[in-house]
Amino acid sequence: MLPLILGGLLLLALIYGPSLWVRRVMARYRSPENRYPGTGGEFARHLLKRLQLDHVGVESTGQGDHYDPMQKVVRLSPANYDGRHLTAVTVAAHEVGHALQDAIGYQPLVWRTRLAVFAARAQRFGGFLLLAIPVLLLLTRVPASALMLLVAGLASVGLAVLVHLITLPTEFDASFRRALPLLEAGYLKPEDKPAARRILTAAALTYVAAALMSVFNIWVWLRMLLR
């Protein structure tokens, strides 16, 4: 029994550990709240103007920090859009890094954008297939057809994991090849550079946490359907 409990705890740590670490890092450097003179939103606009990317907008969103390559908009959570702390300016620079990737035609971002659109549609369809399996079994009583639906559904849902894994190099490029040089060009307080690196690492690893959660979701579906 003890090995089973320890295995379960290890699994939970692997799934939730990265997500908790990312949240902890982001929260830690939101204090002091007025460390920088401008907000994250203002800093993003400043960087975009400096990079001659005036066509890119900056918005506050409740959907999490991200760059939308379809709408050409940097979107920041309210805490980072209105915040004047280290996390706000660093995350703003990271998302501007994605806008810079888009402007220069950075191929991994192009591939991720195309695959993400396809994966989102496939994931919705896959969820529908998984929900349809019990109904199909009741109507046809043919396990083989339900198995085919199960494989198709899990494959489509699993595309989310693939998207997150493909995203990882793009995120590290945005953090350390794009955002970090911008931040180090006279914007960061010298003593904040190590912390900014941790925040940029956390910003990149956000998608690792999302990928692990996608794997966990697939496991939950399997457990439910194979009972």
C-alpha positions as CSV (number, residue, x, y, z in Angstrom):
1,M,0.0,0.0,0.0
2,L,2.8,2.4,0.9
3,P,4.5,2.2,-2.5
4,L,1.2,2.9,-4.2
5,I,0.6,6.0,-2.0
6,L,4.2,7.2,-2.7
7,G,3.7,6.6,-6.4
8,G,0.5,8.6,-6.4
9,L,2.2,11.5,-4.5
10,L,5.1,11.4,-7.0
11,L,2.6,11.5,-9.9
12,L,0.8,14.5,-8.4
13,A,4.1,16.3,-7.8
14,L,5.1,15.8,-11.4
15,I,1.8,17.0,-12.7
16,Y,1.2,19.9,-10.3
17,G,4.7,20.8,-9.3
18,P,5.7,22.9,-12.4
19,S,2.4,24.8,-12.3
20,L,2.8,25.6,-8.6
21,W,6.4,26.7,-9.1
22,V,5.4,29.0,-11.9
23,R,2.7,30.6,-9.8
24,R,5.0,31.0,-6.9
25,V,7.7,32.7,-8.9
26,M,5.2,35.1,-10.5
27,A,3.6,35.9,-7.2
28,R,6.9,36.4,-5.4
29,Y,8.1,39.2,-7.6
30,R,4.8,41.2,-7.5
31,S,6.2,42.8,-4.4
32,P,7.1,45.6,-3.9
33,E,4.1,46.7,-6.0
34,N,5.6,50.0,-7.2
35,R,9.1,48.9,-8.0
36,Y,9.0,50.4,-11.5
37,P,7.7,53.8,-12.7
38,G,5.5,52.4,-15.5
39,T,2.9,49.6,-15.6
40,G,3.4,46.4,-17.6
41,G,0.9,47.7,-20.2
42,E,2.8,50.9,-20.6
43,F,6.1,49.1,-20.8
44,A,4.8,46.8,-23.5
45,R,3.7,49.8,-25.6
46,H,7.1,51.4,-25.1
47,L,8.9,48.4,-26.2
48,L,6.7,47.9,-29.2
49,K,7.2,51.5,-30.3
50,R,11.0,51.1,-29.8
51,L,10.9,48.0,-32.0
52,Q,8.8,49.9,-34.6
53,L,5.9,47.5,-34.1
54,D,3.2,50.2,-33.7
55,H,0.6,48.0,-35.4
56,V,0.7,45.6,-32.4
57,G,-1.9,46.4,-29.7
58,V,-1.8,45.9,-26.0
59,E,-4.8,44.9,-24.0
60,S,-5.8,43.7,-20.5
61,T,-7.4,40.2,-20.5
62,G,-8.8,37.7,-18.0
63,Q,-7.5,34.8,-20.2
64,G,-3.9,34.9,-19.1
65,D,-0.8,36.6,-20.5
66,H,-0.2,35.8,-24.2
67,Y,0.5,37.2,-27.6
68,D,-2.2,36.7,-30.2
69,P,-0.5,36.4,-33.6
70,M,-3.9,36.4,-35.4
71,Q,-5.1,39.7,-34.0
72,K,-1.6,41.2,-33.5
73,V,-2.2,42.0,-29.8
74,V,-0.2,41.6,-26.7
75,R,-2.6,40.6,-23.9
76,L,-1.7,40.9,-20.2
77,S,-3.5,39.8,-17.1
78,P,-4.9,42.7,-15.1
79,A,-2.1,42.2,-12.4
80,N,0.6,42.6,-15.0
81,Y,-1.2,45.1,-17.3
82,D,-1.7,47.5,-14.3
83,G,1.2,46.4,-12.1
84,R,4.4,48.3,-11.6
85,H,6.3,45.3,-10.2
86,L,9.1,43.2,-11.6
87,T,6.8,40.4,-12.7
88,A,4.7,42.9,-14.7
89,V,7.5,44.4,-16.7
90,T,9.3,41.1,-17.2
91,V,6.1,39.3,-18.4
92,A,5.3,42.3,-20.7
93,A,8.8,42.0,-22.2
94,H,8.3,38.2,-22.7
95,E,5.0,38.8,-24.6
96,V,6.6,41.5,-26.7
97,G,9.3,39.0,-27.5
98,H,6.5,36.9,-29.2
99,A,5.4,39.9,-31.2
100,L,9.0,40.4,-32.3
101,Q,9.1,36.7,-33.4
102,D,6.0,37.2,-35.4
103,A,7.3,40.3,-37.0
104,I,10.5,38.6,-38.2
105,G,8.6,35.4,-39.3
106,Y,10.1,33.2,-36.7
107,Q,9.2,29.7,-38.1
108,P,8.6,27.8,-34.8
109,L,6.0,30.5,-33.9
110,V,4.4,30.1,-37.3
111,W,4.2,26.3,-36.9
112,R,2.8,26.6,-33.4
113,T,0.1,29.1,-34.5
114,R,-1.1,26.8,-37.3
115,L,-1.0,23.7,-35.2
116,A,-2.7,25.4,-32.2
117,V,-5.7,26.4,-34.4
118,F,-6.0,22.9,-35.7
119,A,-5.5,21.3,-32.3
120,A,-8.2,23.5,-30.7
121,R,-10.8,22.3,-33.2
122,A,-9.6,18.7,-32.9
123,Q,-9.7,18.9,-29.2
124,R,-13.4,20.1,-29.2
125,F,-14.2,17.3,-31.6
126,G,-12.3,14.8,-29.5
127,G,-14.2,15.8,-26.4
128,F,-17.5,15.2,-28.3
129,L,-16.3,11.8,-29.4
130,L,-15.3,10.8,-25.9
131,L,-18.7,11.9,-24.6
132,A,-20.4,9.9,-27.4
133,I,-18.8,6.6,-26.5
134,P,-21.3,5.6,-23.8
135,V,-24.2,6.5,-26.0
136,L,-22.8,4.5,-28.9
137,L,-22.3,1.5,-26.7
138,L,-25.9,1.6,-25.5
139,L,-27.2,1.9,-29.0
140,T,-25.1,-0.6,-30.9
141,R,-23.5,-2.8,-28.2
142,V,-20.5,-3.1,-30.5
143,P,-17.3,-2.6,-28.4
144,A,-15.1,-2.3,-31.5
145,S,-16.9,0.9,-32.7
146,A,-16.6,2.4,-29.3
147,L,-12.9,1.5,-29.2
148,M,-12.3,3.3,-32.5
149,L,-14.1,6.4,-31.1
150,L,-11.9,6.2,-28.0
151,V,-8.7,6.1,-30.0
152,A,-9.8,9.0,-32.2
153,G,-11.0,11.0,-29.3
154,L,-7.8,10.5,-27.2
155,A,-5.6,11.3,-30.3
156,S,-7.4,14.6,-30.9
157,V,-7.3,15.5,-27.2
158,G,-3.6,14.5,-27.2
159,L,-2.8,17.1,-29.8
160,A,-2.9,19.7,-27.0
161,V,0.1,17.9,-25.5
162,L,2.0,18.1,-28.8
163,V,1.2,21.8,-29.2
164,H,2.6,22.5,-25.7
165,L,5.8,20.6,-26.4
166,I,6.3,22.3,-29.8
167,T,5.7,25.6,-28.0
168,L,8.6,25.2,-25.5
169,P,11.5,26.2,-27.8
170,T,9.4,29.2,-28.9
171,E,8.9,30.2,-25.3
172,F,12.5,30.0,-24.4
173,D,13.5,32.0,-27.5
174,A,10.9,34.7,-26.5
175,S,12.3,34.8,-23.0
176,F,16.1,34.7,-23.5
177,R,16.8,35.8,-27.0
178,R,14.1,38.5,-27.3
179,A,12.9,39.7,-23.9
180,L,16.1,39.5,-21.8
181,P,18.2,41.7,-24.1
182,L,15.4,44.2,-24.1
183,L,15.2,44.2,-20.3
184,E,19.0,44.5,-19.9
185,A,19.1,47.5,-22.2
186,G,18.8,49.9,-19.3
187,Y,15.3,49.0,-18.0
188,L,16.0,46.6,-15.2
189,K,17.5,47.5,-11.9
190,P,20.9,45.7,-11.8
191,E,19.9,43.7,-8.6
192,D,16.7,42.5,-10.4
193,K,18.5,40.6,-13.2
194,P,18.7,37.2,-11.5
195,A,15.0,37.4,-10.5
196,A,14.0,38.5,-14.0
197,R,15.7,35.4,-15.3
198,R,13.6,33.2,-13.0
199,I,10.5,35.0,-14.1
200,L,11.4,34.5,-17.8
201,T,12.0,30.8,-17.1
202,A,8.7,30.5,-15.4
203,A,7.0,32.3,-18.3
204,A,8.5,29.7,-20.7
205,L,7.6,26.7,-18.5
206,T,4.0,27.7,-18.3
207,Y,3.3,25.5,-21.3
208,V,5.2,22.6,-19.7
209,A,2.7,22.8,-16.8
210,A,-0.2,23.0,-19.3
211,A,1.2,19.9,-21.2
212,L,1.3,17.9,-18.0
213,M,-2.2,18.9,-17.2
214,S,-3.3,17.8,-20.6
215,V,-1.7,14.4,-20.0
216,F,-3.5,14.2,-16.7
217,N,-6.8,15.0,-18.4
218,I,-6.3,12.2,-20.9
219,W,-5.6,9.8,-18.0
220,V,-8.8,10.9,-16.3
221,W,-10.8,10.2,-19.5
222,L,-9.3,6.8,-19.7
223,R,-10.1,6.0,-16.1
224,M,-13.7,7.1,-16.6
225,L,-14.2,5.2,-19.9
226,L,-12.5,2.0,-19.0
227,R,-14.3,1.3,-15.8
